Amino acid sequence: KILGETAKAFGIGEQPPLDLPAEKTSIKIPDDPLGLARAASGFGEAKMSPLGALFIMQTIANGGEKVRLHVTGPGADVPRVTMGRAVSQKTAKDLVRMLEVTTRSGTSQKAFAPIEGKPHLSVAGKTGTLLYEKPKRLVSWFAGFAPSRDPEIAVAVLLANDEKWWRKGNEVARDVFDAYFEHRPAR
């Protein structure tokens, strides 16, 4: 029950709030303990677009506050439209700490390791890898934000490669973060 309520609070089951049409996210949460554990881990019957993942990450980055997404060009002045709270600020901070583990010692440690000449970033994020048989594809995704404790940018990347990896979603996300922080105006 709690997992379903939390999923709903983050907008799962709805279209991401965006000024363009977007596909609905969904999750089926079984009653049995193994099915529940699989659903909580992101396995099982779930469907989410990169925009859905981006909305969840920017909600966590905003301290649990849901903020409408907008498609804009450079330097656009976009009004901040809040849509209530998904989780408390304390829960959002706890999630940030958990998401930082992914980039410090988890599945994205290598992609976010310090690189000489590149911005040194504290990033919070989540990865995923899926294998599809027809057509045979390795799908890699990453959704996250930086700096993790004072966020400025949230990113979601979804890549589908043939059987051999060319790039992973977390590597492309690192490129996006680097480009943003290398070229942003001074604060």
Secondary structure, DSSP 4 states (H G I P E B T S, - for coil): -HHHHHHHHTTTTS---BSS--PPPEE---SSHHHHHHHHTT-SSEE--HHHHHHHHHHHHTTTEEE-B----TT------EEEESS-HHHHHHHHHHHHHHHHTSTTTTTTS--TTS-----EEEEEEEEETTTTEEEEEEEEEESTTS--EEEEEEEEE-SS-S--HHHHHHHHHHHHHHHSPP-
